[in-house]
Amino acid sequence: MPLYPHQREACRRILSHYAAGGDGFLLADAPGVGKTHVAVAVAEALGGSATVLSPATLVTMWREMLPRAQVYSYEYYRRNRPALCDFVILDEAHRVKNARAQVSTALREALRGRRRLLLTGTPFQLGPAELAHLVYLAGGEHRRILDFGRQVETFWGKKWIWAAPPATVGEWLRAQPWWLRRELSSVAQYLPPMAQRWHTLPDSATYSTAARHVAEELERAAAEDPRHAETLRALACGLLPEGDVDMSALMQRLS
C-alpha cells in the first residue's frame, strides 16, 4: 500500500538512523497517524524478515500485513522466549513499560545487537521511569528522562507523575535521532477527511448490544476507506470487550 508523505519521511528517518549505526528507534506518533504502515515499510526495506511482538488482539493483523514475519503476543513471548529475528518490532510498546516485568527483563537481553522499532502513541501518558525504559530499549539516553522526571517531581511535589511533558523534555526528545512524534493535527493535510457518525442507542440497550453496534459501524467505515483501517483497529481494541465480540474475526474483517 502506498504511503502518505509523512509516513515516507518517517521511513527515511528510521532507515537513516539504522544506516548510521543506530540499533533502536522509538516511533511515538499520535494514534491515527499511521505507525503500523511505517513499520511494515521499514521491515520490507530491510528484507521483509522480522519478529513482531504485539498485544494478542493484533497478532492476526500483523501476520496478514507481514506474512514473512514471526508474530507473537507479549504473553506468548514471556512464556516461551522464542528466538528473535535481526529486526524486531514492538507494537504498543508501552506494554513493556515496567522494567521489572518478566517480559521486559527477557527483552532487554534478547534485543542486544538487533535492530528494533518501538511503536507507541501514548508516550506521555507514562511516568518518567516507564518512558525511560522504552527509551532504554530504543537505545537512547534513558537517564536523561529520569533527570527530567526528578525536575518535575521537585516542581510539582509529586513522585514520578507528570500531567504533560515539560518543554525541556519535548525539546530534548525532538533533537534525538532515535525519536519521532507527530500529532494528528500536524499531518492532517496528508490524510483524507475522517467522517463522524453519531448514534443514539435506546436507554435499555446493554453494553454488549452497543459493542456489536460499534463493530458493525467500524466494519462499514473500513470498507469505505481501507486507509483508515489502522485507526479503526485501535478503536476496536480500545472500545470492544473481548467477551462480547470475536476480536480475531473483527480484525480480519477490518484488514
TAURWO-V439260 format. One line per field, one symbol per residue. phi: phi as a letter, one per 20 degrees, with the letter a starting at -180 (. if undefined). psi: psi as a letter, one per 40 degrees, with the letter a starting at -180 (. if undefined). burial: I if it has 9 or more other C-alpha atoms within 8 Angstrom, else O. Layout:
BEGIN
phi: ???
psi: ???
burial: ???
END
This chain:
BEGIN
phi: .fefgffffffffffffffeofecbdedgfgnfofffffffffffeoneadddbggfdfggffffcgeeeccfffffffdlffdffccddelfffdfefefgfffffgffegmdfbcedbecfeeefgfffffffffeneeffffffffffffffemcelcbfbfggfffffffeefdcbbcegffdgfedffeedcdcdegfefeffffffffffffffffffbgfegffffffffeddfffecffffffffef
psi: hiiidddddddddddddddeeidihhhfiihedfdddddddddddeeehihhhiideedddddddgdeihhiiddddddefiiiiehhhgifeeefdhdeidddddddddeheihihhhhefdeeiiddddddddddeeigddddddddddddddefihfhhdihiddddddddeheeihhhiddeeddeiiihihhhhhiidehiddddddddddddddddddgdeedddddddddddhhdddhgddddddde.
burial: OOOOOOIIOIIOIIIOIIOOOIIIIIIIIIIIIIIOIIIIIIIIOOOIIIIIIIIIIIIIIIIOOIOOIIIIIIOIIIOOOOOIIIIIIIIIIIOIIIIOOOIIIIOIOOIOOIIIIIIIIIIOOIIIIIIIIIIIIIIIOIOOIIOIIIOIIOOOOOOIIIOOIOOOIIOOOIOOOIIIIIIIOOIOOOOOOOOOOOOOOOOOOOOOOIIIOIIOOIIOOIOOOOOIIIIIIIOIIOOIOOOIIOIIOIIIOIO
END
